[in-house]
């Protein structure tokens, strides 16, 4: 750690008390700090954060650290919260540590956005700490989670139901910025440290409220388990969390490689080939899906293991296309060989129908295309055979004076009654169901006679020697890059 922890340069460490020794070992173990770092210490005024500030202040001269203290007043507890802020300010003044604070009306913001109060307070706190770190050009932010917090979090997630990532509980280092020097110090060790130094601290009255699940785990569940099952329960749970983090890190690295190999960007989403996904181990399948969802919406908020199982079940159903809806407006769509994660289902196309005079031009704003028809001589067989997908040659004598360009209608057949169903043609061409209503089709009366991308219906296709023909061409309408949401019928003049 860049000169950090050279025993020859810090003989005074021999005089450190137990908590300081443990914190120092944790700093070294996880490479939390480097010599010369500026550290923002988050201080609420409670026992843990007060001990953290005093401990780091004691170590700072030996480890070449600069400290700043930061306090966010959530104003949730009114005058009690203001007293906490005053306490921290006075303590920092006594220690000669620069202090910064900010007050945010968390209850008001949570009510306005209808978010969980605790989650909102946590997010705003870390936002505040990151702003302070950026302004002060600090390399690290130190927060005061301890061994008991680690054990409580691990047990809480076991009770609630969690995968390996959840069992990893509280990480000692996050993003190379957030560090937790007391994560291996028990709360008992911290309280003993404060008592030994006769240091006062603030008590948060909400910590005794058993309506909060975490308080009940701390005050009732863990003491019971320690008394009757495992006296070393907290250290056992912390050790399990360490092992879960190691396993999770390996799994996440492997899944990341597979996700990069399997995923493909598509319009408004991500595509994964189902066969390739199912070739992976079951654990990797689930994590690849989690990575896809996380990349897609920026987090896994609202996504549970049950949702992942639902996606895998969707993939395993080989009959046709299906879909499921997930929190956050995500739609997971299954095609015969492909899984799609979409921001929202493509809107169902509004039916449209436009007159298409021969010769003439017809603009189809719903599809963003322009059709043009010209009269010409019958082309040679090679031209018809090699025609491009955006052009068709039709026999003029088989056509009415005016055609129509319209969306698909249930029961359409290509060339009229007795011929192949248009729906079956689109399915065989693997055109997704949600896109079919946008495809413009040229019709003569009730008969669909040409769909761009397909050969014209045989009864209407121009043949060598059949006389004049109508050449229809299609091109993109630059003036209608966005489909007309109104969907009104329009007549070409």
N, C-alpha and C positions, 0 to 999 in steps of 0.2 A: 504493500500500500504506500509506495513512494516515501519511505523513511518512517512510516507510521509504526509505532510499537517497538522501536529498537530498545531492548532492555538496558543497554549500556547508557543510553541517554536519558533514562527516566528512573533513576534509583529511588525517587520518592514514591513510586508505586508500591514499594514494600510497606508503606504506611497506610495503604488504602484499606477501607473497610470492605466487607464481603460483597455488598451490592456493586460497588465500584469495580471490584475485580471481575465479577461476573459480566458486567456491562462491557468492560474492556475486552474480555475474551470474546464476547458476541460481536463486538466491532471488528475484531481481527478475523473471526471465523467466517463472516459473511462479506468481508472487504467493504465495509460500509463507508469508510472515510479515508481520505488521503491528507497528508500533511499540507497545510495551507488552505484547507477548505473553509468556506463560510457556511454556517449552518443556521437555518431558521428553526427554532425550537417552538413547537406548538404547546402553549401553556394555558390550560383552562383554570388552573388554581386548585384542582383536586390533588389528591395524594400522589398519583402516578406521575402527572406532568410536572408537579413541583419537584419531586425526586429526580426526574429526568433532567430538569434545568440545573439543579444543584450538582448532579453527578457530572454532566458535561462541562459545567463551569469549573469543576475541580480538575477534570482531565484536560481542559483546553490548553493550559500553558505547556503541558508535557507533549501534547499531540499537535501543537501549532494550529489551533482552530480559532476561528472568530465566530462569536455567537450573536444572534439577534433573537429576541422573543416576540412571538405573535399570538394575539388573543382575539378570538371572534366572539362577540357578544350576540348570541342568538335572540336575546330578549324574550325567551320563552318563559322564564321564571321571574320576570319583572324586576323588582328591587333586589332580589337575591342575585340575579345575573349581573346587575350593576355593581353589587358589592364584590362579586368574583373579579370583575374587571379592575376595580380599585385595588384589590388585594394583590393581583399580579403586577399592576403598575408599580406599587410601592416596593414589592419584592425585587423587581428588576432595577429600580432606582438604588436600592441598598446594595445590590450586587454590581452595579455599574454596567448593566447589560442593556443595549438599545432595545426599546420597546415600541411596538406598533399594535394598534387595536382598530377594530371596525365593528359597527353595530348594524345588524340586519334583522328586519322584522320577519322572521322565518314563518311564524304562524300565518301572517297575512299572505305571504307568497305561496305557501302550501295550499291555503284556502282558495286563492285565486286560480291556481293551476290544478287543483284537486289531486295533489300528490300527497303521498305518505309523509307525515311531518318529520319522522326520524330520518327517512331517506333524503328528504329535502335539506335538513340541517347538515347531514353528513356531506352531501354534494357541495353545498355552499361553503362549508368549512374548508374542504380541500381546494375549492376554487380560490378562496381567499389566501390560503397558504401558498399556492402556486403563483399568485399575483405578487405576493410579498417577495418570494424567492426570485422571481424575474426582476423585480424592481431593485432588489439589493444585490443582484448578481451572485446569488448563493448557489452552491453546488448541491446542497442537500437540505431536506426538510426532515426533522426528527419528531416523531410522534411517540406517545408513551404506552402503547399496548404492551402488556406483560404476559407472563406464563399463564396466569389464571384466565386472562382474556382469550388466549390461544385455546386452552382446554374447554372453556365455556362455548366458544365458537364451534369447535369440532363436535362437541356433544350436541349442541343445538342443531347442527346440520345433519347429524346422524338421526336424531329424533324426527326432524322434518322430512328427511329423505334427500340424499344428495349423492352425486357420483364422485369419482376420484377427485375432480377439481374442487368440489365443495369441501371434501374432507381435508384438502390441503390447508383449509382454514386461513389464518393470517400470515401473509408472506413477510419475512424479515426485511426484504428490500423490494420495492416496486418501481419499475421504470428507471432504475438507477438513480432515483431522486428521493423517494420516500424511504426513510430508514427507521428501524424500531430497535434501538439499542437495549431496551429492557425486556425484549421478547422472551428471554430465558431467565428472567428474574421473577420469582413468585411475589404475590401481593404481600405475603407475610414478610418477605425480605425487604420489600420497599417500605412498609410501615415501620419495621425495626430500624431502618436507615434514618427515617425522619425522626423517630423517637430518640435515637442515639444523638442526633445533632440538635434536638429540641427545636425542630422546624414545624411551624404551624402550616395548615393547609385548609382548604375549603371543602365542606361536605355538600354534595349534590343531593337535595332532598328526594329527587326522583329515583335515586338508586335503591330506595327501600320500598318502592311501590311494586307489590307482587302482581299487579295487573300486567306488568311487562314480563313476557316469557323469559327473557334473559335474566332478570332479577330472580325469578323463581328458580331457575337452574342454578344460579350462583348461591342462593341462600338456602335452598331446600334439597334440590336433587343431588348436586355434587357432595354436600356434606353427608347425605344419607349413603351414597355409594362408597364414599371414603370410609365411613364407619363400618359398613357391613360387607363390602366386597373388595375394595382395593385402596389401602391407605395412600398409595402413590398414584392415585387416579389422574391427577392433573399432569404429572410428568409422563404418564403412560399415554394420555390423549395427545400431549404435545409431541411425543415421539412418533405416534401414529400419523400425525399431521405432517411431520418431516418426511416420513416414508412415502406418504401419499403425494407430496410435492415432487419427490424424486421420480416416482412412477409416472406422474402426470407430465412432467417435463419431457420424459422419453416419449410417451405416447403422443404428446402434442407435436414434438419434432417430426415424428414419423408421419403423423396425419397431415402436417403442413406440406410435406413433400408430395404426398398422394393427392392432396387437394389441388396443388399447383398443376399436377400432371393431368388430373381428371376434369377440372372445371373449365368451362368456356363462357366468355361473355356473350350475351344475346341482347336483343332490344329489351330494355327495362328489366334485365334479370341475369340469371346465371343458369347455365345448362350443364348437366352431368349425365354421362351415359350410364344407364342402369346396370348393364352387364359388368362394366368396369368397376362400378361401386360394389357390386355383390361378389366380385373376385377377391375383395379385401377381407381381412379378419373382421369379425363382428364389432370388436372394439374400435377398429379404425373406421368402419362404416359410420358409426355414430359420431365419431369425432370429426370426420370429413363433413358431415351434414352440419354439425355445430359451427365449424369454421365457415361454411358457406353462409349460414344464417347470420353469423357475427359480421362477416364482411358485408353482407347485404344490407343490414339495418344498423350496423355500428356497435351493436351489443347483443347480448342474449337475454335482455330484459323481457320477462314474460314467457320465455321459452323453457319448458320443462322436459324431463326425460320422456314423459308421455307423448309430447309432440314429436320427438325424434322417432319413437316407436311407431307413431301414426304414419310418418313419412316412409319408413321402411316397409310397413304393411301396404301402403299405397304402391310402392315400387314392386312388391311381390305379386300384386294382382295383375295378371297378364291380359285381362280382357278389356280392351279399349282404353280410352283416355278418361281419367278421373282427376279430381282436384280436392284439396282440403285448404281451409283458411286458418292462418295462424295469427297470434297477437301481433299488433303493429301493422296490420294491413297487408301482410305477406300472403300470397297465394302460391301453393305448391301444386303444380300441374304435372300429371303423369301422361306421357305419350307412350306408344308401344315400346320404344327403346330408349326413351329420354326422360329425364326429370328436370323440370323447370322451376326455378324460384323467381316469381314475378312480383313487382311492386303492387300491381293490381291487375285484375283480369281485364284484358282488352275489351272495350265496350262493344256490346252487340251492335252490329251495323244497322242503321235505320234503313228500311227498304227504300229503294230509289228506282226511278224509271224515266228515261229521257228519249225523245224522238231523235231519230238518226236518218235524215234524208239522204237519198242517193242521186247524184253525188252530194257531198256536204261534209260538215264538221260537227262533232258533238263533244262538248266538254262534260266530263264526269267528275265534279268536285269531290264527291264522296270517296273516290278512289285516287284522286290526284292525277288523272289521266285525260288525254285528248285523243279522240278517235277521228280519223279522216277517211273518206271514201272517194275513190276516183274510178272512172271507167277506163278500161284499158283492154288491149288484146290479150287473148289467152296466152299465158307464158308457156315456154317449152317444159316438158316433163321434168328436166333437171332442176329448173327454177322452183317448181312446185315442191319437189322432193326435198330440196335443200333450203326451203324458206325458213326465215328466222322466226322465233317465237312471238315476235311483235308484228307479224304480218300474215294476212290470210287472203287467198284468192277464191272468190265465190262466183258461181254461175249466175249471170244477170237474169236470165230467163226464169230462174227458179225463185227470184226474189220479188217481194212487193216493192212499191216505190219508196216506202219509208220503213226502216227497221226500228227497233228499240234497243237501247242498252239499259239493262236493269240488273238488279240483284237476284240471287237465286230464290226460287219459289219451291216449296215442298212438292215433290212429285215430278219435278222437271226431268225430261228425258232428252238426250242429245240427238236431235234430229226429229223429234216428235214421238208420238205413241208407238209402242212396240220396240223402241230402241233402248240403248243403255241408260241407266239412271245417272243423272249428273252427280248425285251424292256419292254413289259408288265410285265414279271416276275420280272425284276429289280425295276420297279416302285412299284409293289405290295409289294416288300420287303423293300421299302422306302430307296433305295440306291440313294444318291444324283446324279443328272445328271452329275455334274462336276467330279464325281469319276468313272463313268461307263466305261470310255475309258481306265482305268488302270486295269480293271479286266481281268485276263487271263482266256481264255476259251479253253477247249479241244475239238478239232473238228476231225471228220472222213470225209474226203472230204469236202463237203460244209455244212455238218450237225454238229451243236453244240451238243455234246453228254454229256458234264459234265462241270458245273461251280462250283468251290469250294464253299461250303456252301449250295448247292442244291443237291437233289437226282439226280442220273444220269438219262438221258433220257430213258424212259421205253423200247424202242426198242433195247437198247444197254446194259441195266442193267443185271448183272449176276443173274441167277436164280438157285435154288437148283436142282442138277441133270443135269445141262446143259453142264457139261464137264469143261475143264480147263478155268480159267478166268484170267484176267489181273487186278492186284491191282495197282492203281495209288495213290501215296502219294505226298503231297505237304508240304514243310517246308520253313522257312525263309532262305534267302541266306545272311549269315553274311558278305560275301565279297562284297555284293552289297546293302548295307544299303541305299545308295542314288540311285535313279533311274537313269539309263543311259540316259543322255540327247541327245545322238546321235540318238537313236532310229533305228539303222541299223539292218536289218535282220541278224540273226546269226543261224548257223546250228550246232546242237549238234553232236559231233562225237561219 
